[in-house]
Amino acid sequence: MKKVEIEKMSWTDMRDLDKEDTVVLIPIGTVEQHGPAGPVGSDYVVARQFSIEVAAASDGVVVAPSVCYGLSHQFKHFPGTLTIRPSTFEALVRDVCEALIGHGFKKLVLVNSHGGNEASCDNVAREILDRHGVSMGMIYPWSLAMHLGRGMPDLYENPAKAFGHGAEPTISVMMHLFPGQVDESRVAAGTRKPTTEALKTLSATRVQYQGFPLGLYRYSDEVYDNGASADPTGASAEKGKIVFDRMVEYGIGAVGELRGLLGQRQ
Ligand SMILES: [Zn+2]
């Protein structure tokens, strides 16, 4: 069976890889609440499994050990959320990338499954470009599901109800990836806490004024009672398999596209 995970390789396996063209996927997530039933490791588990399946179905793609911890400050009051500082996160991701570049790899792709990490991933990628002249890629595995379900219109009639944090697609995918481990009796929709008219539009970092966003930083538990920002009821392992398989199919094409783009510098 094809070996795609670096953690399973020897140094001689690594030596023999084509450093010019091998794409190294670096799965990145965080450890944070995903509502009362969602596993706290959901983000890095999805990033890792997505990367492994994309690599297994592609030629010349390997997967680095995951960066499990990330930036989940807004969820820190929920037990099990283990957030780290942006400076720690950026240093960790940068050092992993520089270690790979030190071994000669030139095509690095961050597979980031947590939206809150994105700005820091951008910072690292720009720093790596400046320091090493290496242009990196980034993939958000959920993008297919996130854009109002555009990638899955047959599965979600009402995307506004289904999508959000700790929402149905995540719980379904985790039921698929962790069979029998998600407690279905705890799957429940989140409800907004009673709040003033202005704060009814509050997300973790934004409030709307006359239809436009203003920055306003709060903790998630000031907004949602159980941590979920949408309705995950109706989640199932069967649906999770369909969603995940489509994400992987998209990922295989996206990595192929990035491989070509990373090899072209003007
Ligand atoms: Zn997340």
Boltz pocket constraint, residues with backbone or C-beta under 6 A from the ligand:
constraints:
  - pocket:
      binder: B
      contacts: [[A, 30], [A, 32], [A, 43], [A, 113], [A, 114], [A, 115], [A, 116]]
      max_distance: 6.0
